[in-house]
Amino acid sequence: MKLLEPYKTDKLDLKNRVIMSPMTRNRSDNSNHLATDMMAEYYRQRATAGLIISEGINISPTSIGYAFVPGIWTSPQTTSWKKVTSAVHQEGGLIYAQLWHCGRISHPDLLNGSLPLGPSAINANFWSYTQNGFQDTVTPKAMTIEDINETIEDFAVAASNAIEAGFDGIELHCANGYLFHQFFAKCANQREDNYGGTVENRARFLFEVLDAIQKRIPGIKIGIKLAPAFRGMFGIELDDDQTTLYEYVIHKLNEYNLAYVHIGGYGEAQDLQPIEVVLNNARRYRKFYHGTYIINRGFTRDTANQAILDGVADLVSFGELFIANPDLVRRFKESANLNVPDTETFYGGNEIGYLDYPTLK
Ligand SMILES: Cc1cc2nc3c(=O)[nH]c(=O)nc-3n(C[C@H](O)[C@H](O)[C@H](O)COP(=O)(O)O)c2cc1C
């Protein structure tokens, strides 16, 4: 089965094509944002994936958008990730760090009273999960050029910390309504300077972050997660030039010698879309990118294998199935039954619903 065969490029050397999609599980501590022993065990259990992409990891204090999420801007945080990366490496796995800035999807309760940052002062009219429970989002502070430059620098430092912590590469979270996506989308970005207006301007922040990271750490392996069809939640609506923007971004990414482009993340509003819709969206953009292409959302073993055979993608990432099946690759191999994910324990809590999903005997 193609899905279970190795995959090799100058950047990736994977034992199979089953990728663990990035998933926030809110099991860090809320004061220091460290990776914990429990998190190391969770990732160790899933190390038979061809590649693990970590949960979103915040890059700076201003990037936080949820309670109990980990960070990678301080030295103790960087050190705390070493136990995660070494647990995965001991099992023969690979792990990339997903770097995350939530932008306007945040709340002053998470930011020591400060306003969240956004491209423009436009409220997402969504919610944020804080240590005090769910709160409505507020109108963010429109980022100054200084804020933009500081954030670019924060990404470069976080990427460098990720490599120091032993991650095999990084993925930039440019999907699902967070900061990069907010720059892309007109509903969140009404700037009149070089970062707003035209497609090139709305994409500029991403490319400046990429330039800064590659300058800081030459040769670093980078993946980009995009959600070109995402809408209807996190305050993101369709733009009239949405496809033009993603065609431009994905085509320009060819210049960056990336490890991969990862197309995923429909919003919950599209949860019931048939797999054909997901595939058509992936096909639409594939022709603009010449490197490794990962696709996501709602795949099973057989639909994923077929997508690879049909040339829609090189690799497929799985989210919820990996939460419930640490030995997903083996289960695919043996056509075994799959455990069913318990949505109640997705976000926050303890080992229950995190470390205790059974593996095959
Ligand atoms: C509990 C949970 C947390 C998630 N957190 C993230 C995240 O931190 N970063 C991200 O890019 N996507 C996140 N996602 C989206 C998944 O990576 C994936 O795109 C989604 O689950 C669809 O794939 P699936 O149908 O195989 O589950 C999350 C999904 C779930 C279920």
The ligand as an ORCA input file, in Angstrom:
! r2SCAN-3c Opt
* xyz 0 1
  C      -8.068     18.641     19.192
  C      -7.616     19.332     17.931
  C      -6.660     20.324     18.003
  C      -6.185     20.921     16.842
  N      -5.170     21.851     16.931
  C      -4.553     22.289     15.800
  C      -3.354     23.057     15.881
  O      -2.806     23.353     16.948
  N      -2.795     23.443     14.708
  C      -3.363     23.133     13.481
  O      -2.809     23.510     12.449
  N      -4.477     22.401     13.395
  C      -5.074     21.947     14.518
  N      -6.170     21.112     14.422
  C      -6.623     20.663     13.091
  C      -5.969     19.327     12.723
  O      -4.562     19.476     12.516
  C      -6.567     18.748     11.440
  O      -6.405     19.705     10.415
  C      -8.059     18.427     11.637
  O      -8.249     17.629     12.798
  C      -8.622     17.670     10.430
  O      -7.969     16.434     10.226
  P      -8.717     15.055     10.577
  O     -10.014     15.081      9.817
  O      -7.785     13.971     10.117
  O      -8.955     15.049     12.062
  C      -6.701     20.526     15.577
  C      -7.699     19.545     15.520
  C      -8.144     18.939     16.672
  C      -9.182     17.844     16.571
*
